[in-house]
Amino acid sequence: MTQAAAVLLIEEGPEAVTHRRVATAADVPTGSASYYFPTQAALYAAAVQAAENLRSTSAQEYADSLARRHRSARRTAELLLETWYAPALDQAVVSRRLRPMLEAMTDPSLRPIMMASRPTLLTALKTTLERSGWTDVATSRDVDLLVRMLDAALLHSAAAGERDPVHDAISIVARLLELVRGMIEP
């Protein structure tokens, strides 16, 4: 049931994580979800935990699958967003994934779950940078800044009403990559 809840959370957002929807997706009797997760909060916490586990695993697998070759800042930025939002990045990422993730970070009961996945996700991003020819950025102290910009670029693009916030965020992150590299090079 937790895997079904995770998939619903990732693909449809928090409103899809109900006892009935999870039971249906898991192909179990409707009462089973209520039995194992007596409250909506318990069900949602299990969904967040499973979603973060899926996200971390998918991100690392995605990064590890990349061939080693030099990539442009733009292509690398795109790969970074795909890694960070694994297993899937789509146009609804801000409303379905990013905003709920940020809300979970502010919830005292969910924040530890979100923070636990961060080291694996950072490693996946460093792997993506290294395999794209951006090793100097991957080994710099600025990786955390870059991570924060992935989310900020998407939020800003969506808030600004960009028709394609992912495309706009890729441009922003690509420019940041170039700036960070310029600061690192002697």
N, C-alpha and C positions, 0 to 999 in steps of 0.2 A: 504494500500500500504506500510506503514512503516513496518508492520510485515513481509510482503513478502520481503522487502528490507533487514530486519534484518536476516531473515533465509538465504537469498542468501549470505549475508556477512559472516555469521558464517559458512555455509556449503561449500561455494565455494571461498570465499575471495573477496577482493575489486573489482577485475576486473569483477565480476559478477553483480555488482550494476550499471546497466545501465537503462535508461528510458524504453527501450524496454523489457529487462528481468524482471524488476520490474512489469511493466504493465501485462506482460504475467503471471507471478507468482501470481499476485493479481487477475487475471481474469477480468481485466478492459480494456477498449479500450487503445490502445497505446498512444494516445494523452493525456490521463488523467494524466499520470506520469509527462509529460512535463508541463501540466497546473498547477498542484499543486507544482511541484518542477521545476521552470524555468531554473535552472542551474544544472550541474552535481554536483557542490559543495553543493548545497542545498539538492539534493537527497542523497548524500553521508553523509552529516551531519545528516539527518533524519534517515538514515540506522544505523549509529553509535549510535545515541541516543536509537533507538529501540533495537539494538543488546545489548547494555550495560544494558538496562532495563531487557531484557530477560535473559542475563547472570546473573545479580544480583538476580533476582527472582529464577532462576533455581538453582543457587548456594546455596541459603538459603534453598530452598525446599529439595535439595539433602542432605545438612548437617543435617537438621531437621529429615530426614527420617532414618538416621543411628541409629542402636540400640546401646545402651551404653554397651560397653565391651572393655576389654583391647585388643589392637591390637599391633602387632609388629611395629617397626619403619618403616620397608619396606611397610607394608600394609597401615600404616597411611600416609606415603609419597605418595603412590598411590592415596589414598582418597583425600589428599590435592590437588594434581594435577587435579583430576576429579572435585573437587569443584571449584577450581580457573578457570578452562576452561569449566565450565558448559555452555550450556547443553550437550556438547559432547567433549570428548577428543579422538583424533585419531592420527595416525602417521604423518598426514600433519599439525599438530597443529602449528609448527614453521612457515611454509610458509603461511598458510591460516589464522592463527589467531594471533600468537604472534608478528610477524614482523609488520603486519598492526596495531596492538594495540600500539606498540611502536612508530610507525610513527604518529599515531593519538595523542599520548602524546606530540609530538614535534610540532604539528600544533596548533597555537594559537587559532583558532576557534573551534578545537575539544578537546583540553586539558581539558576545564571545564567539558565537557561531561564525559570524562574518569575519572576525579577526583571525580565527583559526585557519581559514582558507588562504589568507593573505600571503604567507611565506611561499606556498606552492605556486600561487598565481604570479608572484614576483619572479620566482625562478623560471616560470614559463615565459614571461616577458623578456627576461634576460637571454634565454635561449633563442627566442625569436630575433632579438637584436643581434646576437652573435652570429646566427645562421644567415642573417641578411647583410653581413659585412659591417655592422655597427658595434663591434666589440668595444671600441673606445667608449661609447655611450653606455653599453651594458656594464662596464666595470667602473663607471664613474659614480659619484655620490648623487647624481642627478636622476637616477632611475625612479626614485620615489616621486620627484617632481613630475616626471613624465607620466607616471601612473595617474597622478591627480589630474593631469591635463586631459587624459583620455575621457574621464567623466565630465570634467568642466567644459571641454570643447563640445561634447554632445549636448549638455544642458544648455549652454549658451546658444548653440545653433537652433535647438528646438524652441527656446524662449524667444529668439529673434525671428521666429516664423519661417526659417529656412525650409524650402520645399523638401530638401533631402538633407536632414541633419547629419547623417552618417558621412555623406560626401563632403560636407562642409567641415566636419570634425577631422576628417582625414587631412584636409588642407591645413588646418590649424596645427595638428600634431606633426605633420611633415615639416612645417616651418620651425616648430620648436626643436625637432631633431636636428635640423640644420644649425640652429642657434646654439644648441648644446654642444654639438660637434665643434663649432667655431670657437667656443669658449675653452674646449679641451685642448685643441691643437696648439702647439707652440708658436 
